[in-house]
Amino acid sequence: MQNYNVSPQEAAQELLARRQARKGLTEFVAYTTPRWEPSRIHREIGEAFDAVMRGEIDRVLLQCPPQHGKSTMASKRFPAYVLGRTPHTDIISASATASLAEEFGGEVRNCIRSNEYRALFPDITLREDSQAKGRWATNEGGSYYAIGVGGQLFGKGAELGLIDDPFGSWEDAQSELNRKKVYDWYTGTFYNRIRPDGRIIVIQHRMHEDDLVGLLIEAEKHGGDRWKIIKLPADISDPPWPERYDSEALERIKSNVILFGGMRKWNALYLQDPTPEEGSYFKRDWFRRYIEAPTNLNCYVTGDFAVSADEGDYTELAVWGVDSTDKVYALDWWAGRKTADIWIDRLLDLVESYKALRFVGEMGPIRRAIEPLLERRMRERGVFVACEWLPTNADKAAQARSFQGLASLGRVYWPQVEWAERVIDQCLRFPGGRFDDAVDACSIFGRFIASTWAARSEPAPVATDWDAPLRISDFFKKAS
């Protein structure tokens, strides 16, 4: 029955909204979901899924922070949208547990039953004999089957396969056995139920380097499926959903996640950049922790300087304290992409605050460029420190050997603060990580303190094989 209370303008707007909702997932979600307003992150997801509908891509890895609407779009609305556009489609939707998968199925079913959906796709209805939350079919021959990861799929096939959060918790994803079970189920059961020319979408916030997303990315390098990767990190400076999680909200979440779970959890869950549980050069359990550093430490500052500001490498300044038993405490840190005049002042700030006995850097063009400015600022500020410049070479792994040996003996202690987590994470990625400037600042200290201790004992043996991290330990007999 026509509603005569609607103005012609409102009627035209409604027709336009329906037309748009039939052509794009983002508009479909907005039309069928009360009080839902899309943000940048949702439009990026919608554009990728629209490309799936157009047949342009058939494999998608969606990496998204928790509670940012990925499941609303991908698991609660996309299947309904697909069945409206292509009514004959069979869909398998999987999640960590059968109950969660069925919950998603209930949301899809209820969407198809809604008045809004009928306004868009009036010919699509649920079959009367098949309306359970997790298993139902449409009058046009399409179907929806919900299953928990690990469940059986005998006799089932699909043109669209969805996996949303294959791990039930962070702890589940840290288990090598659980990760293997998920991947084995994907390759041995789920994948084989997707028909030729079918589409697969995996939705996940990252939890481990070798979680399902990580293994699928690795498999691609060896001839596996080619994936469209949608990586949507919770960038504090540019929030993907500022209407709900603005910079202040993300900063608060970050502080608490790091406090209770460490930087590794923040990097994985929110930045979609999981840090290795164990590094190849440094090991996580080598890095000891302290609550409060001892007093009467001999303090030193080391620095690795970047050539330019605003891009490329970082300038890293580290403060180290050494106690009477030769234990080392990382006391403070500064990092930034700034010009030399700024980081020289930060260097002198650290020298002044900690009464550093020496600053240690590396020889080379940067030293020649900044040494006159450093000496001038010392005179201007009345803050002086002896400077020592170490020779350098291109083999960073060899240069880090002394610090590696020191850390392997558990002689380096770190505070439980954000900057320390960042440095440790960079060490665990070394030598394969994108950045290694913080590792360089550590390496400089290791080389400096090694030469200092060698002067009162015996020279350190030369480590030539960096896969043998304890080879330098003979040198540290006095420290242990």
C-alpha positions in Angstrom: 0.0 0.0 0.0 1.3 3.4 -1.0 2.2 5.7 1.9 0.6 9.1 1.1 2.4 10.8 4.0 5.7 10.6 2.2 6.7 13.6 0.1 7.8 13.2 -3.5 11.3 14.3 -2.4 11.4 11.7 0.3 10.2 9.0 -2.1 12.9 9.9 -4.5 15.5 9.7 -1.8 14.3 6.3 -0.7 14.4 5.0 -4.3 18.0 6.3 -4.7 19.0 4.7 -1.4 17.6 1.4 -2.5 19.3 1.6 -5.8 22.7 2.3 -4.1 22.1 -0.5 -1.5 21.7 -3.0 -4.3 25.0 -2.0 -5.9 27.4 -1.6 -3.0 28.0 -3.5 0.2 28.7 -0.4 2.3 25.4 1.2 1.2 23.6 -2.2 1.8 24.9 -2.4 5.4 23.8 1.2 6.0 20.3 0.6 4.6 19.7 -2.7 6.5 21.4 -1.8 9.8 19.7 0.8 12.0 21.9 3.6 13.4 24.9 2.4 11.5 27.1 5.1 9.8 30.1 4.0 7.7 33.5 5.4 8.3 36.7 5.2 6.2 37.5 1.7 7.4 34.1 0.4 6.4 34.3 2.0 2.9 37.7 0.3 2.3 36.2 -3.1 3.3 33.1 -2.5 1.2 35.2 -1.6 -1.9 37.2 -4.8 -1.6 34.1 -7.0 -1.1 32.4 -5.2 -4.1 35.4 -6.3 -6.2 34.8 -9.8 -5.0 31.2 -9.5 -6.2 32.4 -8.2 -9.6 34.6 -11.2 -10.0 37.8 -9.1 -9.9 39.3 -10.9 -6.9 38.5 -14.3 -5.4 40.8 -14.4 -2.3 40.8 -11.8 0.5 42.7 -11.5 3.7 41.0 -8.8 5.9 43.2 -7.8 8.8 41.3 -5.4 11.2 41.5 -4.3 14.8 39.0 -5.7 17.3 35.6 -4.1 17.5 36.0 -2.0 14.3 33.0 -3.4 12.5 34.7 -6.1 10.4 32.2 -8.9 11.4 29.2 -6.6 10.9 30.1 -6.1 7.3 31.8 -9.4 6.4 29.9 -12.0 8.4 26.5 -10.5 9.4 25.7 -8.6 6.1 27.9 -9.7 3.2 26.3 -13.2 2.9 22.8 -11.6 2.8 24.0 -9.2 0.2 25.5 -12.0 -1.9 22.2 -14.0 -1.8 20.3 -10.9 -2.9 22.6 -10.4 -5.8 23.2 -14.0 -6.7 20.4 -16.1 -5.1 21.7 -19.5 -6.1 25.0 -19.1 -4.0 25.9 -21.7 -1.4 27.8 -20.2 1.5 30.0 -21.8 4.2 30.7 -19.5 7.2 33.3 -20.6 9.8 34.5 -19.2 13.1 36.5 -20.3 16.1 33.4 -22.0 17.6 30.2 -23.4 16.2 28.1 -21.2 18.5 29.8 -18.0 17.2 29.4 -19.2 13.6 25.7 -19.9 14.3 25.3 -16.4 15.9 26.6 -14.9 12.6 24.2 -17.2 10.7 21.3 -15.9 12.8 22.2 -12.3 12.0 22.2 -13.1 8.3 18.9 -15.0 8.5 17.3 -12.1 10.4 18.5 -9.6 7.9 16.9 -11.6 5.1 13.6 -11.6 7.0 13.7 -7.8 7.6 11.4 -5.3 5.8 14.5 -3.4 4.6 15.8 -6.5 2.9 12.5 -7.3 1.3 12.4 -3.7 -0.1 15.7 -4.4 -1.8 15.3 -8.0 -2.9 11.6 -8.9 -2.7 12.0 -12.2 -4.5 14.3 -13.7 -1.9 12.8 -15.5 1.1 13.8 -18.3 3.4 12.5 -21.8 2.7 9.8 -22.8 5.2 11.5 -26.1 6.1 15.0 -24.6 6.6 15.3 -21.7 9.0 17.7 -22.8 11.8 20.2 -20.1 12.8 23.2 -21.9 11.4 21.7 -23.9 8.5 19.1 -22.6 6.2 18.3 -22.2 2.5 16.5 -19.7 0.3 13.6 -20.2 -2.1 16.0 -19.6 -5.0 18.3 -22.5 -4.2 21.0 -20.7 -2.2 22.1 -21.9 1.2 24.0 -20.9 4.3 26.0 -23.4 6.5 27.7 -22.3 9.8 30.5 -24.3 11.3 33.1 -24.1 13.9 36.7 -24.3 12.8 37.6 -28.0 13.0 34.1 -29.2 12.2 33.2 -31.7 9.5 31.9 -30.6 6.1 31.0 -33.9 4.5 28.7 -33.5 1.6 28.9 -29.7 1.7 30.2 -27.4 -1.0 30.1 -23.7 -1.6 30.8 -20.8 -4.0 31.7 -18.6 -1.1 33.7 -19.5 2.0 34.1 -17.1 5.0 36.4 -17.6 8.0 35.9 -15.0 10.7 38.3 -15.1 13.6 39.6 -18.7 13.5 41.1 -18.5 17.0 38.9 -18.1 20.1 41.5 -16.2 22.1 45.0 -14.8 22.1 46.1 -17.8 24.2 44.8 -20.2 21.6 46.8 -18.6 18.8 50.0 -18.8 20.9 49.8 -22.6 20.9 51.8 -24.1 18.0 49.5 -27.2 18.2 46.3 -25.0 17.8 47.8 -23.1 15.0 48.7 -26.3 13.2 45.1 -27.7 13.8 43.6 -24.5 12.2 45.8 -24.6 9.2 45.4 -28.4 8.7 41.6 -27.9 8.9 41.7 -25.1 6.3 43.9 -27.1 3.9 42.4 -30.5 4.5 38.7 -29.7 5.0 37.5 -26.1 4.3 39.5 -25.4 1.2 38.4 -28.6 -0.6 34.7 -27.6 -0.1 35.1 -24.4 -2.2 34.0 -25.1 -5.7 36.0 -24.1 -8.8 35.9 -20.3 -9.3 34.7 -20.0 -5.7 35.7 -17.2 -3.4 37.4 -17.3 0.0 37.5 -14.5 2.6 39.5 -14.8 5.8 38.8 -12.1 8.4 41.1 -11.8 11.4 43.0 -9.5 13.7 46.5 -10.8 13.8 47.6 -12.8 16.8 50.9 -14.5 15.8 53.3 -14.5 12.9 52.2 -18.1 12.1 48.5 -17.6 12.6 46.2 -18.6 9.7 46.7 -15.3 7.8 50.5 -15.5 8.3 50.6 -19.0 7.0 48.5 -18.2 4.0 50.7 -15.2 3.1 53.8 -17.5 3.4 52.1 -20.2 1.3 51.6 -17.6 -1.5 55.4 -17.2 -1.7 55.6 -20.9 -2.5 53.0 -21.2 -5.2 49.8 -21.0 -3.1 46.8 -18.8 -3.7 47.3 -15.2 -4.4 45.6 -13.0 -1.9 44.2 -9.5 -1.8 45.5 -8.2 1.5 43.5 -5.6 3.3 45.5 -4.4 6.2 43.7 -1.8 8.4 45.9 -0.9 11.4 44.6 1.2 14.3 46.9 4.2 13.6 46.6 6.6 16.5 47.5 9.6 14.4 45.0 8.6 11.7 42.3 6.4 13.3 40.4 4.2 10.9 37.1 4.7 12.8 37.5 8.1 14.5 33.7 8.4 15.2 34.0 5.5 17.7 37.7 5.1 18.4 39.4 8.5 18.2 43.1 9.1 18.9 42.5 9.5 22.6 40.5 6.3 22.8 43.2 4.3 20.9 45.9 5.8 23.1 44.1 4.7 26.2 43.6 1.2 24.7 47.3 1.0 23.7 48.5 2.0 27.2 46.4 -0.7 28.8 47.2 -3.4 26.3 50.9 -2.8 26.7 50.7 -2.6 30.4 48.9 -6.0 30.7 50.1 -7.8 27.6 53.2 -6.0 26.2 53.9 -4.3 23.0 53.6 -7.6 21.1 49.9 -7.7 21.7 49.3 -4.1 20.6 51.4 -4.7 17.4 49.5 -7.8 16.5 45.9 -7.1 17.5 45.8 -3.4 16.6 48.6 -2.7 14.1 48.3 -6.1 12.3 52.0 -6.5 12.6 52.8 -9.5 14.9 56.2 -9.6 16.4 58.0 -13.0 16.4 57.6 -14.9 19.6 61.2 -15.8 19.3 63.8 -14.0 17.3 66.5 -15.6 15.2 69.3 -13.4 16.5 67.9 -12.3 19.9 65.6 -14.4 22.1 62.7 -13.0 24.0 63.7 -14.6 27.3 67.2 -13.0 27.2 65.6 -9.6 28.0 65.4 -9.3 31.8 63.1 -6.8 33.5 63.4 -4.4 36.4 60.9 -2.3 38.4 63.4 0.2 39.7 67.0 0.6 38.6 69.8 0.6 41.3 71.5 3.8 42.3 75.2 4.6 41.8 75.3 3.4 38.2 78.0 4.4 35.8 75.9 5.9 32.9 76.7 6.1 29.2 74.8 7.4 26.2 75.0 5.7 22.8 73.6 7.1 19.6 72.8 6.0 16.0 72.2 9.0 13.9 69.9 9.3 10.8 71.1 11.2 7.8 67.8 13.0 7.1 64.6 14.0 9.0 61.0 13.1 8.3 61.7 10.0 6.3 63.9 6.9 6.3 65.8 5.8 9.4 65.4 7.1 12.9 67.9 8.7 15.2 68.1 6.6 18.3 69.7 7.7 21.6 70.0 5.2 24.5 71.1 5.7 28.1 72.7 2.7 29.8 73.7 2.2 33.4 76.3 -0.3 34.6 76.4 -1.5 38.2 79.4 -2.8 40.3 78.7 -6.3 39.2 78.6 -5.4 35.5 74.9 -5.8 35.1 73.5 -3.4 32.5 70.3 -1.4 32.8 68.6 0.4 29.9 67.5 3.6 31.6 66.1 5.9 29.0 65.6 6.3 25.2 64.8 8.9 22.6 64.0 8.2 19.0 62.8 10.5 16.2 63.1 11.6 12.7 64.4 15.1 13.4 67.2 17.4 12.2 70.6 17.3 13.9 70.1 20.5 15.9 67.1 18.9 17.7 68.6 15.5 18.5 71.9 17.0 19.6 69.9 18.9 22.2 68.1 15.7 23.2 71.5 14.0 23.5 72.7 16.7 25.8 69.5 16.6 27.8 70.2 12.9 28.5 73.8 13.5 29.3 72.8 16.2 31.8 69.9 14.2 33.4 72.0 11.0 33.9 75.4 12.6 34.4 76.7 10.4 31.7 80.4 9.6 31.8 80.7 9.2 28.0 78.8 9.4 24.7 79.6 6.7 22.2 78.8 7.0 18.5 80.1 5.7 15.2 82.8 7.1 12.9 81.8 8.2 9.4 80.4 11.1 7.5 77.7 11.8 10.0 80.3 12.2 12.8 82.3 14.7 10.7 79.1 16.6 9.9 77.7 16.9 13.5 80.9 17.0 15.6 81.4 20.7 15.3 77.7 21.4 16.1 77.9 19.0 19.1 81.0 20.7 20.5 79.4 24.2 20.0 76.2 23.2 21.8 78.2 21.8 24.7 79.9 25.1 25.2 76.7 27.1 24.8 74.8 24.9 27.3 77.7 24.2 29.6 77.0 20.5 29.4 80.1 18.4 28.5 80.7 14.8 27.9 83.7 12.8 26.6 82.9 11.4 23.2 84.2 8.2 21.7 83.7 7.1 18.1 83.8 3.5 17.1 84.8 2.2 13.6 81.9 0.7 11.6 81.4 -1.7 8.8 78.5 -2.9 6.7 77.9 -6.2 8.5 75.4 -5.2 11.2 75.0 -8.7 12.5 78.7 -8.9 13.3 78.6 -5.5 14.9 75.7 -6.6 17.2 77.6 -9.7 18.3 78.9 -8.2 21.6 75.4 -7.0 22.6 74.0 -10.3 21.6 76.4 -12.2 23.9 75.7 -9.8 26.7 71.9 -10.2 26.4 72.2 -14.0 26.0 73.7 -14.2 29.5 70.8 -12.3 31.0 73.0 -9.3 31.8 70.8 -6.6 30.2 67.7 -5.3 32.1 64.8 -3.3 30.7 62.0 -1.3 32.3 58.4 -2.2 31.7 57.6 0.9 29.6 56.6 1.4 26.0 59.9 2.5 24.6 61.6 -0.7 26.0 59.0 -2.9 24.3 59.6 -1.1 21.0 63.3 -1.7 21.2 62.9 -5.4 22.3 60.5 -6.0 19.4 63.0 -4.5 17.0 65.7 -6.7 18.4 63.5 -9.8 17.9 62.9 -8.9 14.2 66.7 -8.3 13.6 68.3 -8.8 11.2 65.2 -9.2 9.0 63.1 -6.3 10.3 62.2 -3.2 8.4 64.0 -1.0 11.0 67.2 -1.7 12.9 68.2 1.7 14.2 67.5 0.9 17.8 69.5 -2.3 17.4 72.4 -0.2 16.1 72.2 1.9 19.3 72.4 -1.4 21.3 75.2 -2.7 19.2 77.3 0.5 19.8 76.9 0.0 23.5 77.9 -3.7 23.3 81.0 -2.9 21.3 82.0 -0.1 23.7 81.5 -2.1 26.9 83.2 -5.1 25.4 86.3 -3.0 24.6 86.2 -1.5 28.1 86.0 -4.9 29.8 88.6 -6.4 27.5 91.1 -3.9 28.7 90.9 -5.4 32.2 90.8 -9.0 31.2 91.4 -10.8 27.9 90.3 -9.8 24.3 87.0 -11.2 23.2 87.1 -14.0 20.7 85.9 -13.1 17.2 82.4 -14.4 16.4 82.0 -15.3 12.8 78.8 -17.4 12.9 75.9 -15.3 14.2 73.7 -18.4 14.4 75.8 -19.4 17.5 74.7 -16.7 19.9 76.7 -17.9 22.9 80.0 -18.1 21.2 81.1 -14.8 22.7 80.2 -15.8 26.2 83.7 -16.8 27.1 84.5 -13.2 27.0 82.0 -12.4 29.6 83.2 -14.8 32.3 84.0 -11.9 34.6 80.6 -10.4 34.1 78.9 -13.7 35.0 
